[in-house]
Amino acid sequence: LLVAWFTVRRWRLGWSSFGFNRPASLASFLAVLYLAALGGILIDQNGYGLLQGLPGYPALGVIPRGDDPLWRWIDLTAGLFLVALSEEMVFRGYLFTVLSRCNLSAPWIVVAGAAAFGLIHWSGGLHQVLVTALAGALFMVLYIRTRSLPALVLAHWIVDVVAFAEVMPAILFRLM
């Protein structure tokens, strides 16, 4: 967030360079939130099963689980929200701005954004790279259509909470 603030101040860019434009309407905000959250959850909960037979490399590590309920609650709320905010700013808002200034077409921006988002998750193994790349492609398509990040930030946070908080059974979203 400090890098974003510095960039906005130094190069006199607006926050719109990071995707913070007002949604067109409440209905479009809610539609994007619903599509991104549901699509992201379905990709996350089913992608690993689809890739089960695919060879890859194992995860290099796991995110440690905190035992203290207060710290776990803080991590699953504020921590995951900051992750969603920063990843959406970088991999949707700012990356779209940079790539569109390089005159890349929308399909190439989706591919480049998906690849970058997937590769940032490389420590989770090849399966995580592929699953997050697919989710990143969905989110970039929705961003290109709306040019607004707030609904995508909330959807990203919801996907992460469902994946990590164990507040609802994952079986609810499994298609297979």
N, C-alpha and C positions, 0 to 999 in steps of 0.2 A: 504494500500500500504506500510505503514511503517512496518507492521507485515511481509509482504512478503519480503521486503528488509532485515529485521533483520534475518528472517529464512534462506534466501539464504546466508547471510554472516556468521551467527553463525554455521550452520551445513554444510557449504560449499556445498550446493545444487546449481544446476544450475537453471536458469530461466525456463529450460524445465520442472522442477518439478511443475511449475505452468502452464504448457501448452504452453509456448511461443517457439514453434518450428516453423521453416519456413514451409509454405505450400509447398506441393509437386510441384505445378505448379500454374500459374495464373488461369488456367482453373479450377483446383480443388478448389482454393480459391473462385472463383466466383460461382461455383456450390454449395458449402457449404453455402456461403452467401445467395444465392437465396433460397435454400431449407429451411434453418433455418429461414430466415426472413419471407418467405411466410407461412411456416408451423406454425411458432410462431404467426403470425398475425391471421391466420385462427383459430387456437386454442383459442386465446384470444378473438376474436370477436364472435365466435360461441359457445364456451364452456359454458358460463354463460346461454345461452338460452337452451342448452341441459340439464343443471342441475337445471332448473327452478323449477321443481316439487319436487326436492330432499330436505328433511328437513335438516337443518343445524343450525348454529349459526350466528347471525348477525355480521357484521363488528364491530370491537371495535372502529373504528375511520376512518377518511378519511385524505388523504393528503391535506393540505390546499392549496388553489389556490391563488397565488400571483396576486395582481392587477397591480403592476408596470410592464409595458411592458418590460423594460430592465432586471429586475430581473427574470421575467418569461422566457424570451429568454435565459438567462444564465442558469436557472434551466433546461430548456428543451434541452439544448445543452450540456454544460459541466457537469451539475449535473447528467443528465441521462446517459451520457457517463461514468462517474465515477462509477455510480451504476452498469452499464453493465460490466465494466472492473472488478470491485471487485467481483461481483457475479460469473462471469465466471471463474475468477482465483480460487476462493474458491470452488464452487460447480461443476466445471468440472475439471480444471487442477489439483488442489491440492487434491481434494477428490479422483479423479481417481488414482493419485500417491499413496496415502495412502492405498486405498482399494486394489489396485493391489499388493502392497507389502504384504498385508494380504492374498494373494492368492485367492481372490474372483474372480469368473468367470465374464465375461462381462455382462451376464443378471442380476446377483446380483448387480453389480456395477451400472447398469442402474436403478434398483429398489431402491437401497439405495440413489443414487444421486437424483432421482426424489422425493423420500420421504423427504429428507433433504431440497431440494429446495422448495417444496410445504410447508413444515412446517415453513420455515423462513417467509412465507407470512401469517401466521396464524391470524394476527391481521385484515386481510381483510375478514375474515369469511371462513367458510368451502368451499364455492364455489371457492373462490380464491385459497385456498390450493390445491384443486383438479385440477383446470385449470393450475396453475403454475407447479404442479407436472407433468402433461402431457407434457407441454412445456419443462420442465427440462429433461424428459425422451428423447424427440426428440433431444435436444441439446447434451445430453450425448452420445446417439447413434452416432451422427455425430462426436463428439469429439473422441470417441473410434475408429472410422473409419479413422480419419485423424491425431489425436494426435497434433492438431494445433488449438489454440484459436483465433487468430486474426479475422477470418471470423465470428466466433461465437460472439465475442464481438461486432462487427459492426451489426450483425443481431439482437442481444439482444437490442442494442440501437435503431435500426429501429423499432422493435416491441413496445418498450416503447414510442417512439416518436409518432407512429401512435395511440397508446392507450391514450396518455395524451395531445398531442399538438393540436389535432383537426385540423390538416392541410389538411386532406382529409376525406371525409365522411366515417364513419364506415360501412355504408351500402354496400360499394364497396366489402367488404370482408365477408359479411354475406351470408351464404349458405341457411339459412332458414328464 
